[in-house]
Amino acid sequence: QVQLVESGGGSVQAGGSLRLSCAASGYTDSSYCMGWFRQAPGKEREGVAAIDDDGSPSYADSVKGRFTISRDNAKNTLYLQMNTLKPEDTAMYYCAADREKSSGGDCYPPHLVDEYNYWGQGTQVTVSS
C-alpha cells in the first residue's frame, strides 16, 4: 500500500517562495511516476507538475519558470520548489503517484489527473497579495 505524506505548506506574500515535500512509503522501487496537483475552493483538481522515474519533469503552463519538481529516490521523497508565488497559486496541494505509464513508456503529464491513483492528504498553500 503506497502512502504519501505532504509537508511544507504555509502562508506567504506574493513573490515569496515555499518548498513542498512528499514522503513516500509502502514500496521500495523508484519506478513510480509522481506528481504535484492542486485544488482551489470551488475548482477542479489540476495538475501542476509531474516527474518520471528518470527525473524528467513536465509542468503546467501556469507554473513554468516558477516551480521546479524534483525527486530523491534514495529518500523516497518528492519536492516542489515554488518561487515567485502569486495569489492564484493559493490551493490545497497534493502529491500523487502511480506505477502505470503511457504506451510510449512515459509517465503521464500532470494534466491527466485521473491517471494518478495514489494520493496524499494535501498541504495548504496560501498566497496573499
N, CA, C and O of each residue as an XYZ file, in Angstrom:
516
protein
N       0.843     -1.187      0.000
C       0.000      0.000      0.000
C       0.883      1.244      0.000
O       1.673      1.456      0.920
N       0.743      2.058     -1.036
C       1.536      3.280     -1.130
C       0.942      4.347     -0.208
O      -0.267      4.581     -0.213
N       1.798      4.983      0.573
C       1.368      6.082      1.435
C       2.189      7.317      1.105
O       3.406      7.245      0.936
N       1.502      8.453      1.014
C       2.151      9.717      0.666
C       1.778     10.763      1.705
O       0.605     10.927      2.041
N       2.787     11.472      2.212
C       2.544     12.487      3.228
C       3.222     13.782      2.814
O       4.447     13.853      2.711
N       2.406     14.812      2.577
C       2.931     16.110      2.168
C       3.259     16.985      3.373
O       2.684     16.829      4.451
N       4.188     17.902      3.169
C       4.528     18.894      4.183
C       5.109     20.121      3.497
O       5.457     20.074      2.317
N       5.213     21.217      4.237
C       5.863     22.409      3.717
C       4.938     23.526      3.300
O       5.401     24.601      2.918
N       3.643     23.297      3.365
C       2.716     24.361      3.009
C       2.736     25.483      4.036
O       3.333     25.357      5.105
N       2.078     26.577      3.693
C       2.026     27.697      4.613
C       1.449     28.926      3.940
O       0.884     28.854      2.849
N       1.605     30.064      4.620
C       1.102     31.331      4.102
C       2.272     32.243      3.783
O       3.161     32.447      4.611
N       2.263     32.784      2.584
C       3.329     33.698      2.156
C       2.721     34.856      1.398
O       1.572     34.796      0.962
N       3.498     35.907      1.246
C       3.060     37.027      0.428
C       3.443     36.777     -1.019
O       4.349     35.998     -1.317
N       2.741     37.446     -1.902
C       3.042     37.329     -3.327
C       4.510     37.653     -3.580
O       5.069     38.595     -3.019
N       5.115     36.835     -4.449
C       6.538     36.981     -4.729
C       7.423     36.104     -3.876
O       8.618     35.972     -4.140
N       6.840     35.503     -2.850
C       7.599     34.645     -1.954
C       7.788     33.248     -2.483
O       7.378     32.919     -3.597
N       8.421     32.426     -1.659
C       8.745     31.055     -2.055
C       8.338     30.064     -0.967
O       8.285     30.400      0.216
N       8.056     28.854     -1.391
C       7.816     27.734     -0.488
C       8.378     26.484     -1.134
O       8.467     26.392     -2.358
N       8.757     25.521     -0.303
C       9.191     24.221     -0.802
C       8.341     23.137     -0.168
O       8.341     22.961      1.050
N       7.622     22.422     -1.001
C       6.802     21.310     -0.539
C       7.597     20.019     -0.622
O       8.440     19.840     -1.501
N       7.308     19.127      0.312
C       7.908     17.794      0.309
C       6.813     16.753      0.384
O       5.736     17.000      0.926
N       7.098     15.587     -0.165
C       6.166     14.462     -0.112
C       6.968     13.206      0.195
O       7.767     12.750     -0.623
N       6.747     12.654      1.382
C       7.432     11.437      1.791
C       6.592     10.232      1.387
O       5.421     10.127      1.753
N       7.196      9.335      0.636
C       6.502      8.148      0.137
C       6.967      6.901      0.889
O       8.143      6.768      1.229
N       6.039      6.005      1.138
C       6.368      4.740      1.775
C       5.443      3.652      1.244
O       4.452      3.935      0.570
N       5.779      2.415      1.555
C       4.932      1.302      1.136
C       5.395      0.631     -0.141
O       4.797     -0.354     -0.574
N       6.460      1.152     -0.756
C       7.040      0.494     -1.917
C       8.536      0.747     -1.877
O       8.987      1.697     -1.238
N       9.293     -0.074     -2.538
C      10.739      0.022     -2.431
C      11.422      0.420     -3.726
O      12.594      0.795     -3.702
N      10.722      0.350     -4.870
C      11.395      0.695     -6.103
C      11.109      2.144     -6.482
O      10.148      2.747     -6.005
N      11.952      2.687     -7.340
C      11.843      4.099     -7.726
C      11.173      4.266     -9.084
O      11.307      5.313     -9.716
N      10.454      3.243     -9.535
C       9.881      3.304    -10.881
C       8.562      4.060    -10.947
O       8.016      4.249    -12.034
N       8.050      4.487     -9.823
C       6.765      5.171     -9.820
C       6.856      6.554    -10.447
O       7.831      7.282    -10.260
N       5.825      6.893    -11.187
C       5.635      8.257    -11.650
C       5.066      9.056    -10.480
O       4.262      8.540     -9.705
N       5.478     10.295    -10.355
C       4.986     11.107     -9.246
C       4.660     12.510     -9.742
O       5.193     12.977    -10.748
N       3.775     13.162     -9.012
C       3.380     14.490     -9.431
C       2.783     15.316     -8.316
O       2.443     14.809     -7.247
N       2.663     16.597     -8.591
C       2.003     17.546     -7.694
C       0.756     18.083     -8.380
O       0.757     18.394     -9.571
N      -0.289     18.180     -7.602
C      -1.567     18.648     -8.091
C      -2.117     19.634     -7.078
O      -1.669     19.665     -5.932
N      -3.089     20.444     -7.493
C      -3.664     21.402     -6.559
C      -5.148     21.589     -6.825
O      -5.640     21.368     -7.931
N      -5.837     22.000     -5.782
C      -7.267     22.250     -5.903
C      -7.625     23.469     -5.072
O      -7.438     23.491     -3.855
N      -8.142     24.477     -5.750
C      -8.619     25.683     -5.082
C     -10.099     25.523     -4.779
O     -10.779     24.738     -5.439
N     -10.608     26.245     -3.803
C     -12.031     26.138     -3.458
C     -12.916     26.404     -4.667
O     -12.742     27.399     -5.371
N     -13.862     25.510     -4.897
C     -14.799     25.694     -5.988
C     -14.263     25.331     -7.362
O     -14.951     25.502     -8.369
N     -13.040     24.834     -7.403
C     -12.437     24.480     -8.688
C     -12.062     23.006     -8.712
O     -11.947     22.359     -7.671
N     -11.875     22.490     -9.920
C     -11.458     21.103    -10.069
C      -9.967     20.962     -9.748
O      -9.197     21.918     -9.845
N      -9.593     19.764     -9.371
C      -8.190     19.486     -9.137
C      -7.438     19.581    -10.460
O      -7.906     19.088    -11.487
N      -6.277     20.214    -10.428
C      -5.496     20.395    -11.648
C      -4.055     19.954    -11.424
O      -3.539     19.994    -10.307
N      -3.424     19.538    -12.506
C      -2.033     19.128    -12.424
C      -1.107     20.322    -12.399
O      -1.343     21.319    -13.082
N      -0.058     20.220    -11.611
C       0.948     21.267    -11.512
C       2.246     20.818    -12.184
O       2.789     21.520    -13.037
N       2.728     19.657    -11.794
C       3.991     19.143    -12.339
C       4.053     17.642    -12.111
O       3.459     17.119    -11.168
N       4.770     16.963    -12.976
C       4.991     15.534    -12.835
C       6.448     15.233    -13.169
O       7.133     16.013    -13.831
N       6.899     14.073    -12.687
C       8.298     13.718    -12.915
C       8.420     12.220    -13.143
O       7.845     11.418    -12.408
N       9.173     11.854    -14.168
C       9.405     10.454    -14.481
C      10.397      9.845    -13.494
O      11.051     10.552    -12.727
N      10.490      8.527    -13.532
C      11.448      7.864    -12.647
C      12.888      8.216    -12.996
O      13.787      8.047    -12.172
N      13.115      8.713    -14.234
C      14.473      9.126    -14.597
C      14.720     10.602    -14.309
O      15.791     11.128    -14.611
N      13.727     11.269    -13.724
C      13.886     12.664    -13.345
C      13.395     13.672    -14.360
O      13.510     14.876    -14.129
N      12.849     13.218    -15.483
C      12.348     14.140    -16.499
C      11.066     14.806    -16.014
O      10.112     14.112    -15.661
N      11.023     16.156    -15.987
C       9.854     16.856    -15.472
C       8.918     17.333    -16.581
O       9.316     17.479    -17.737
N       7.684     17.567    -16.201
C       6.737     18.248    -17.069
C       5.907     19.168    -16.188
O       5.653     18.855    -15.025
N       5.482     20.304    -16.739
C       4.823     21.336    -15.956
C       3.562     21.849    -16.640
O       3.441     21.825    -17.865
N       2.641     22.306    -15.825
C       1.522     23.067    -16.342
C       2.048     24.426    -16.796
O       2.988     24.967    -16.215
N       1.428     24.967    -17.843
C       1.884     26.255    -18.373
C       1.866     27.349    -17.308
O       2.706     28.248    -17.322
N       0.916     27.272    -16.395
C       0.746     28.327    -15.400
C       1.899     28.409    -14.400
O       2.040     29.419    -13.711
N       2.722     27.370    -14.309
C       3.809     27.373    -13.325
C       5.191     27.271    -13.945
O       6.196     27.325    -13.236
N       5.249     27.125    -15.255
C       6.550     27.010    -15.921
C       7.420     28.225    -15.621
O       6.962     29.366    -15.685
N       8.667     27.963    -15.296
C       9.598     29.037    -14.991
C       9.547     29.502    -13.541
O      10.420     30.252    -13.106
N       8.539     29.070    -12.788
C       8.412     29.470    -11.380
C       8.549     28.279    -10.432
O       9.112     28.415     -9.346
N       8.044     27.119    -10.832
C       8.060     25.925     -9.990
C       9.050     24.925    -10.545
O       9.250     24.833    -11.756
N       9.673     24.168     -9.638
C      10.591     23.099    -10.022
C      10.263     21.838     -9.235
O      10.242     21.846     -8.004
N      10.006     20.752     -9.965
C       9.745     19.470     -9.330
C      11.026     18.646     -9.338
O      11.786     18.676    -10.305
N      11.259     17.918     -8.264
C      12.437     17.050     -8.202
C      12.126     15.878     -7.277
O      11.156     15.908     -6.519
N      12.954     14.858     -7.349
C      12.760     13.692     -6.503
C      14.100     13.152     -6.041
O      15.101     13.219     -6.754
N      14.094     12.621     -4.844
C      15.270     11.948     -4.288
C      14.862     10.500     -4.068
O      14.227     10.168     -3.067
N      15.230      9.644     -5.008
C      14.791      8.250     -4.938
C      15.383      7.520     -3.735
O      14.763      6.598     -3.205
N      16.556      7.917     -3.308
C      17.178      7.274     -2.144
C      16.373      7.534     -0.879
O      16.336      6.705      0.031
N      15.729      8.699     -0.833
C      14.921      9.070      0.330
C      13.434      8.860      0.103
O      12.628      9.124      0.995
N      13.057      8.383     -1.093
C      11.636      8.227     -1.433
C      10.859      9.511     -1.176
O       9.776      9.489     -0.590
N      11.423     10.626     -1.620
C      10.817     11.921     -1.365
C      10.712     12.726     -2.645
O      11.625     12.759     -3.470
N       9.565     13.374     -2.778
C       9.276     14.250     -3.910
C       9.245     15.685     -3.401
O       8.798     15.946     -2.284
N       9.721     16.610     -4.223
C       9.767     18.023     -3.822
C       9.097     18.904     -4.869
O       8.994     18.541     -6.041
N       8.648     20.063     -4.420
C       8.175     21.096     -5.332
C       8.677     22.436     -4.799
O       8.196     22.927     -3.778
N       9.638     23.015     -5.491
C      10.122     24.340     -5.148
C       9.265     25.361     -5.881
O       9.186     25.354     -7.109
N       8.628     26.233     -5.120
C       7.713     27.209     -5.704
C       8.264     28.605     -5.452
O       8.384     29.042     -4.308
N       8.593     29.289     -6.526
C       9.119     30.658     -6.443
C       8.152     31.627     -7.102
O       7.266     31.230     -7.859
N       8.341     32.898     -6.801
C       7.515     33.967     -7.371
C       6.035     33.601     -7.268
O       5.299     33.649     -8.254
N       5.625     33.243     -6.086
C       4.243     32.807     -5.878
C       3.255     33.938     -6.122
O       3.542     35.106     -5.858
N       2.097     33.568     -6.627
C       1.027     34.508     -6.947
C      -0.220     34.142     -6.142
O      -0.368     32.990     -5.734
N      -1.112     35.094     -5.907
C      -2.348     34.761     -5.190
C      -3.130     33.626     -5.855
O      -3.788     32.845     -5.167
N      -3.065     33.527     -7.168
C      -3.786     32.462     -7.864
C      -3.167     31.085     -7.653
O      -3.744     30.082     -8.074
N      -2.011     31.017     -7.010
C      -1.428     29.726     -6.649
C      -2.028     29.175     -5.349
O      -1.731     28.047     -4.955
N      -2.863     29.966     -4.693
C      -3.489     29.523     -3.451
C      -4.360     28.300     -3.694
O      -5.264     28.329     -4.530
N      -4.087     27.231     -2.964
C      -4.818     25.968     -3.143
C      -4.318     24.948     -2.135
O      -3.320     25.163     -1.448
N      -5.035     23.831     -2.063
C      -4.521     22.650     -1.378
C      -3.666     21.903     -2.387
O      -4.116     21.605     -3.493
N      -2.443     21.605     -2.006
C      -1.517     20.914     -2.888
C      -1.402     19.452     -2.481
O      -1.219     19.126     -1.308
N      -1.515     18.577     -3.481
C      -1.488     17.137     -3.254
C      -0.327     16.501     -4.010
O       0.017     16.901     -5.123
N       0.254     15.515     -3.379
C       1.248     14.657     -4.013
C       0.524     13.406     -4.492
O      -0.375     12.914     -3.810
N       0.900     12.890     -5.646
C       0.291     11.675     -6.164
C       1.335     10.819     -6.854
O       2.381     11.305     -7.285
N       1.028      9.541     -6.950
C       1.959      8.601     -7.577
C       1.188      7.509     -8.293
O       0.028      7.238     -7.983
N       1.851      6.887     -9.253
C       1.274      5.731     -9.935
C       2.380      4.988    -10.664
O       3.373      5.577    -11.089
N       2.190      3.691    -10.799
C       3.186      2.888    -11.485
C       2.922      2.803    -12.991
O       3.839      2.547    -13.772
N       1.672      3.018    -13.393
C       1.322      2.875    -14.796
C       1.920      4.007    -15.635
O       2.046      5.144    -15.181
N       2.280      3.664    -16.862
C       2.823      4.644    -17.795
C       2.069      4.561    -19.112
O       1.305      3.625    -19.346
N       2.287      5.537    -19.958
C       1.642      5.559    -21.256
C       2.203      4.447    -22.139
O       3.195      3.807    -21.789
N       1.564      4.223    -23.279
C       2.025      3.188    -24.201
C       3.431      3.490    -24.705
O       4.141      2.584    -25.143
N       3.836      4.749    -24.647
C       5.177      5.124    -25.067
C       6.229      4.956    -23.988
O       7.413      5.209    -24.210
N       5.781      4.523    -22.811
C       6.721      4.279    -21.725
C       7.021      5.485    -20.868
O       7.904      5.441    -20.011
N       6.278      6.582    -21.097
C       6.495      7.789    -20.309
C       5.435      7.917    -19.224
O       4.338      7.371    -19.335
N       5.784      8.646    -18.179
C       4.793      8.962    -17.165
C       3.766      9.916    -17.760
O       4.071     10.704    -18.656
N       2.545      9.830    -17.244
C       1.503     10.703    -17.752
C       1.765     12.152    -17.329
O       2.194     12.397    -16.202
N       1.511     13.108    -18.218
C       1.708     14.517    -17.855
C       0.722     14.942    -16.790
O      -0.294     14.278    -16.584
N       1.007     16.038    -16.114
C       0.197     16.410    -14.950
C      -1.253     16.732    -15.245
O      -2.090     16.645    -14.346
N      -1.584     17.107    -16.491
C      -2.982     17.457    -16.762
C      -3.879     16.213    -16.783
O      -5.104     16.328    -16.737
N      -3.270     15.036    -16.853
C      -4.046     13.789    -16.819
C      -4.170     13.322    -15.371
O      -3.595     12.310    -14.970
N      -4.928     14.080    -14.611
C      -5.036     13.873    -13.173
C      -5.512     12.462    -12.823
O      -5.018     11.854    -11.873
N      -6.465     11.950    -13.589
C      -7.080     10.664    -13.260
C      -6.155      9.470    -13.470
O      -6.480      8.352    -13.072
N      -5.009      9.706    -14.091
C      -4.067      8.597    -14.297
C      -3.248      8.313    -13.038
O      -2.527      7.318    -12.971
N      -3.361      9.179    -12.060
C      -2.618      9.002    -10.806
C      -3.578      8.479     -9.749
O      -4.611      9.099     -9.497
N      -3.255      7.350     -9.126
C      -4.211      6.667     -8.265
C      -3.839      6.622     -6.787
O      -4.649      6.192     -5.965
N      -2.652      7.050     -6.437
C      -2.261      7.095     -5.032
C      -2.090      8.559     -4.645
O      -1.360      9.305     -5.298
N      -2.775      8.963     -3.569
C      -2.825     10.375     -3.212
C      -2.515     10.595     -1.748
O      -2.848      9.774     -0.894
N      -1.863     11.731     -1.470
C      -1.680     12.153     -0.091
C      -2.881     12.960      0.380
O      -3.860     13.124     -0.348
N      -2.792     13.462      1.611
C      -3.894     14.209      2.215
C      -3.861     15.693      1.878
O      -4.855     16.395      2.063
N      -2.736     16.169      1.389
C      -2.649     17.556      0.971
C      -2.011     18.481      1.996
O      -2.004     18.204      3.196
N      -1.475     19.590      1.490
C      -0.920     20.643      2.337
C      -1.357     21.982      1.754
O      -1.273     22.198      0.545
N      -1.822     22.876      2.615
C      -2.409     24.132      2.157
C      -1.334     25.169      1.855
O      -0.397     25.369      2.628
N      -1.495     25.814      0.719
C      -0.633     26.949      0.346
C      -1.529     28.163      0.149
O      -2.478     28.126     -0.635
N      -1.221     29.241      0.866
C      -1.999     30.466      0.760
C      -1.059     31.622      0.430
O      -0.094     31.877      1.150
N      -1.353     32.313     -0.663
C      -0.521     33.429     -1.112
C      -1.357     34.702     -1.050
O      -2.394     34.803     -1.705
N      -0.912     35.649     -0.279
C      -1.646     36.910     -0.127
C      -1.011     38.003     -0.984
O       0.195     38.007     -1.227
N      -1.847     38.913     -1.426
C      -1.366     39.989     -2.310
C      -0.874     41.179     -1.514
O      -0.436     42.172     -2.095
